[in-house]
Amino acid sequence: MPDKKKRPEKDGMGQICAKKQMCVGNTYRKYSEYELKEAAKLVIQENVRIYKAAKVMNIPWSSLKRFIANNDDISTASLPKMERGFALSPEMEQKLLKFIINMQEFRFGLAVYQVRELAYKLAKTEGREHLMSDKTEVASKWWWNSYKESYGLSLRVPDNLSAYSASMSNPTMINDYFEKANHLLTTLGIKDNASRLWNGDETGLCYVVKPNKIVTEIGKRFEYKRVYADRAETHTLVGCICAHGTWIPPFVIFKGMRWNDNISEGSLPNSRTRLSPKGWITSELFLERFQFFIHSIPPNRPVVLFMDPLSSHITPEVIELDREQQIFILTLPSHTSHLLQPLDVGVYCALKCNWIKQLNSYMKKHPDKKPNRGNFY
């Protein structure tokens, strides 16, 4: 006989089980702020565990934990433990969490071993070091994994940031820049007109890139990946985008002095390819690039161009073109491109990731060939 189809599980009220109801059609139930506040009251006022309060109010415990952590008016120092008891008290765990976040905001992020050392020292001040390892005088890996999951921490590989860039990235400099930008856009009457806001910046592309992780057998001590050269020859790409999503063709600069028609083979329509002795942009090329920008954008004026401070490239000819064409150049504060440069933050990172993929694919297809300016595009 054919098997009977199982009916959906029901509770005492004759309704489909809530757990299955939430998954139907890949939709999730939305909870009101009132329900979250009522659950938070149970945790704060009645000293109920977060898991139990979430179960009583029929909301996910992770949503309740996040709601309590993101509201400053709710005291987190007196919260019950979110999981099994740790060697540190809840108040001390919260202090450690704030210290970790503050150090990260100050660009001095802590490594896992440093956090474990701090946890042991804090436990020692409370007379709880016997709950941790006395031999190594650091918290255990089990403690770190539990603490990381309880407070929503993760491990990231940071980018290098020079001390001067870190000192310039302060609230005073950032606020002053945005005040000046707001004043300029308001005065020109184009604050809400995205088609008048442009951003230009340059980046370098080379054929020697950082290798990706590869698959190898266990126990292999050394592993290498072939590259095209010991030193990378960098080509400069100057891009320009608009705030409403359009862009103009790129301006590419190769290192060299002798022109060859093969250099521009395969380039994008209406783009420009030029040569420079060192492969960098010069004052002459900056002027040509600025003229290229003027002829590539729509004729509506005025226009604001956000770019890095390149005082050595801004010549009297560029200033004269600014006045004639009603183009206002607003330069970013020095050493703040990693925060304020839209092309650096949102475009060039994706460009270089795809550039690496294309290089790896080219090496697999042509192991005996080396990419050059002729097949750069």
C-alpha positions, 0 to 999 in steps of 0.5 A: 500500500502507498505510504500515507502523506504525513500531516503537518504537525500541530500544537494544541490550538490546531495551528501549524508548528511555528518553526515550520511556518516561519520557513514556508516560502523562504519568508521570515516572521517580522517582530515588532519593537514592542515585543522586543522591548517586552522581552528586554524588560524580562531580562533586565527587571526580572533577571530572566535569561535571554534564551528563556525570555526569547522563548516566552515572547516567541522571538529569536534569541539572536534578535533579542541579544542584538536589540539589547546590545544596540540600545544604550539606554538598556544596562548590559552590565547586569544582564544574565549570562547568554550562555554557560558561565564563563570565568569572567563576570558579565560586567567584566565581559562587557568591559573587555568587549568595549576595550576590544572595540575601542582598540579597533576604532583607534587602529590598534586591533588586538590579536586573539592571543592578546585578548586571551591574555587580557581575559586571564589578567581580568579573571585574576583581578576577580580571583577567578584565575583558577577557572583558566589555565595557570600554566600558560596564563592565558584564557583557553581556546574554548573560552575564546570561541564561546566569547566570540560567538556570544558577543558577535565577534569575528576575525578579519585581516586588516589593511596596513595604514600608515601612522600619518594616515591614521592621524589625519583620519580624525573627526575634526578633519572629516567633519571639516571636509564635509562642511566645506563640501556641503557649503559648496554644493548648497551655494552652487544649487546642485546638492540634490543633483547627482548628475553634476557630481563627479569623482576622479582617481588613479590606480595601478595595475601590474602583472605580479599580484598576491597569490591566492590560496592553493590546494595541496597535500598535507605535510608539504613544507614549501609551495610556490606559484609561478609569477611573471617577474620578480618586480612588477611593472605598474600601469596607471589607470585613471577612472572617473565616475558620476554619482548617478552611476555613469562613467567616462572611458578610462585614461591609461598610461603605460611606462615608455617613451616610444609609441607603438600602435599595438599598445592601444589595441583592444582598448575601450571605445573613446578611451585614451592611451598614453606613455610616460617615462615612469608610468605615472601621470605628469602635469602635461598628462593631467592637463590632457586628462582634464580636457578629456574629462570636459569633452566626455561629460554632459554640457550641463554646468556647474559641475563639481569634481572630487579628487585627491590633492595633486597640487603639483599637477594643477597648473594655471592652464587647468585653473583657467579651464575650470573658470571657463567651464564652471568646473569646481575641483574639491580635493580630499584631505591629505591621506584620507583616500582610504575613507573618503575616495569613492573610487578607492572604497567602492570601485577599484577593489572590485576591479583589482579582484577581477584583474587577478582572476583574469591574470590567473586565467591567462596564465593557465591558458598561455603558460609560455606567454607573458602579458604585456602592453599589447594585450593589456586591454 
